């Protein structure tokens, strides 16, 4: 018991230790995010539409696009307007880990992604595989239907690199998850993303100083 307690205390001290100079100089976001000029906002392909708010994800996507346009640093682009530097994926939540949703069918045809339970995700004219799709799924289950969805209990805003093949197959380069962070007018997710990029810009300038 004493040995175990000592190990736990050492581990706690290690986790509580301050960041080294090397860690402090580590970029907050990759350099290509700071250089990005265009972005496409889409709804998470795995998200269903809440029964009590069937347009919640679409409204969140539109609000994010509006907030980005007002910010002015990134230019939101619609489907068919070519490849974008970044891809932002949004998903609303009800505060519960499980909620009834409508899934299947062309839930969202905007933003470069045809979202469905089909085995493919189309982004900017390219086709990538949905890793969670079941190739043996009954075609009837691909049509709109009610499902008990298990997912994040808070809103999610995730940023991916957009100019690569299969962008959603890679982990997000930046992500923010919080209650109502996609709700207008505050749009906390976009505000936090702005702060992250501003901090990264400042850090980048400091590293360039002689």
C-alpha positions in Angstrom: 0.0 0.0 0.0 2.9 2.4 0.9 4.6 1.7 -2.4 1.5 2.3 -4.3 0.8 5.6 -2.5 4.4 6.7 -3.2 4.0 5.9 -6.9 0.7 7.9 -7.1 2.3 10.9 -5.4 5.3 10.8 -7.8 2.9 10.6 -10.8 0.8 13.5 -9.4 3.9 15.6 -9.0 5.0 14.8 -12.5 1.6 15.8 -14.0 1.5 19.0 -12.0 5.1 20.0 -13.0 5.3 23.2 -15.0 5.8 23.0 -18.8 9.4 23.1 -20.0 10.6 25.9 -22.2 10.4 23.4 -25.2 6.7 22.7 -24.4 5.9 26.4 -24.1 7.4 27.1 -27.5 5.3 24.3 -29.1 2.9 25.9 -31.7 -0.7 26.1 -30.5 -1.9 25.3 -34.0 0.1 24.1 -37.1 1.6 26.8 -39.3 -0.7 26.0 -42.2 -3.7 27.0 -40.1 -2.3 30.4 -39.6 -1.8 30.8 -43.3 -5.2 29.5 -44.2 -7.5 31.8 -46.2 -10.5 29.6 -47.1 -12.8 27.3 -45.0 -15.8 25.1 -45.5 -18.2 24.5 -42.7 -20.1 21.2 -42.6 -22.2 19.2 -40.2 -20.6 16.2 -38.6 -21.5 13.2 -40.9 -22.1 11.1 -37.9 -24.7 13.5 -36.4 -28.4 13.0 -36.6 -31.0 15.8 -36.4 -32.6 16.1 -33.0 -36.3 15.4 -33.1 -37.2 18.5 -31.1 -34.9 20.7 -33.2 -34.6 19.1 -36.6 -32.7 22.1 -38.0 -30.3 22.5 -35.1 -27.1 21.4 -36.9 -28.0 23.4 -40.0 -28.6 26.5 -38.0 -25.3 26.0 -36.1 -23.5 25.6 -39.4 -25.0 28.8 -40.8 -24.2 30.7 -37.6 -20.6 29.6 -37.8 -20.3 30.7 -41.4 -21.8 34.1 -40.5 -19.4 34.5 -37.5 -16.4 33.6 -39.7 -17.5 36.0 -42.4 -17.7 38.8 -39.8 -14.3 37.9 -38.4 -12.8 38.3 -41.9 -9.7 36.2 -41.5 -11.2 33.1 -43.2 -13.5 33.1 -46.2 -16.3 30.5 -46.0 -16.9 28.7 -49.2 -19.9 26.7 -50.4 -20.1 23.4 -52.2 -18.8 23.4 -55.7 -16.4 26.4 -55.1 -13.3 24.3 -55.1 -10.9 23.0 -52.4 -10.5 24.9 -49.1 -7.6 25.3 -46.8 -9.5 24.3 -43.7 -12.6 22.2 -42.9 -14.7 23.0 -39.9 -17.1 20.3 -38.6 -19.9 21.3 -36.2 -22.3 19.2 -34.1 -24.9 20.4 -31.7 -25.9 18.5 -28.5 -28.7 18.5 -26.0 -26.7 18.1 -22.9 -27.5 14.4 -22.8 -25.3 11.5 -24.0 -28.3 9.9 -25.7 -31.1 11.5 -27.6 -33.6 10.5 -30.3 -32.6 11.8 -33.7 -33.5 11.5 -37.4 -30.8 9.7 -39.3 -30.3 8.5 -42.8 -31.0 10.1 -46.2 -29.5 13.3 -47.5 -29.7 15.2 -44.2 -27.4 17.9 -45.5 -26.5 18.6 -49.1 -24.7 21.8 -48.5 -21.1 22.6 -47.5 -19.4 20.0 -49.8 -20.6 16.9 -47.9 -23.6 14.7 -48.6 -24.3 13.5 -45.1 -25.9 10.1 -44.8 -25.4 6.7 -43.4 -24.0 5.6 -46.8 -20.5 4.3 -46.9 -19.0 7.4 -48.6 -18.4 11.0 -47.6 -18.1 13.5 -50.5 -15.9 16.5 -49.8 -15.0 19.0 -52.5 -15.7 16.6 -55.3 -13.6 13.8 -53.7 -15.0 10.7 -52.2 -13.7 9.2 -49.0 -14.8 6.2 -46.9 -16.9 6.7 -43.8 -15.0 4.5 -41.2 -18.2 3.9 -39.2 -20.3 2.8 -42.2 -21.6 -0.8 -42.3 -21.3 -2.2 -45.8 -23.9 -4.8 -44.9 -26.4 -2.2 -43.7 -30.0 -2.8 -44.9 -30.8 -0.2 -47.5 -34.0 0.5 -45.6 -31.8 1.8 -42.7 -30.2 4.3 -45.0 -33.4 6.1 -45.6 -34.6 8.7 -42.9 -35.4 7.0 -39.7 -35.6 7.7 -35.9 -32.5 6.5 -34.0 -31.3 6.8 -30.4 -28.0 8.6 -31.0 -25.1 8.3 -28.5 -22.6 11.1 -28.8 -21.1 14.2 -27.1 -23.4 15.9 -24.6 -22.0 19.3 -25.5 -21.6 21.2 -28.8 -18.5 20.4 -30.9 -16.4 22.6 -33.2 -13.6 20.8 -34.9 -11.0 22.1 -37.4 -9.4 19.8 -40.0 -6.9 20.4 -42.8 -9.0 20.7 -45.9 -6.5 20.5 -48.7 -5.7 16.8 -48.3 -7.3 13.5 -49.3 -9.8 12.2 -46.7 -9.5 15.1 -44.3 -11.9 13.5 -41.8 -9.7 10.4 -41.6 -7.1 12.5 -39.7 -7.5 13.8 -36.2 -8.7 17.5 -35.9 -5.9 20.1 -35.6 -8.0 22.1 -33.1 -11.2 21.3 -31.3 -13.5 23.0 -28.8 -16.3 21.3 -26.9 -18.6 23.2 -24.6 -22.2 23.7 -23.7 -24.0 25.9 -26.3 -20.7 27.0 -27.8 -22.4 27.0 -31.3 -25.3 29.2 -30.2 -25.7 32.7 -31.5 -25.1 35.5 -30.9 -22.1 34.8 -28.8 -20.7 31.9 -30.9 -18.2 30.9 -28.2 -16.5 28.2 -30.4 -15.6 30.8 -33.0 -14.4 33.2 -30.4 -12.2 30.6 -28.8 -10.8 29.7 -32.2 -10.0 33.4 -32.8 -8.2 33.6 -29.5 -6.2 30.5 -30.3 -5.0 31.9 -33.6 -4.2 35.3 -32.1 -2.1 33.6 -29.4 -0.4 31.5 -32.1 0.3 34.6 -34.2 1.9 36.3 -31.2 3.9 33.2 -30.4 5.1 33.0 -34.0 6.2 36.7 -33.9 8.1 36.1 -30.7 10.0 33.2 -32.1 11.1 35.3 -35.1 12.6 38.0 -32.9 16.5 37.9 -32.8 
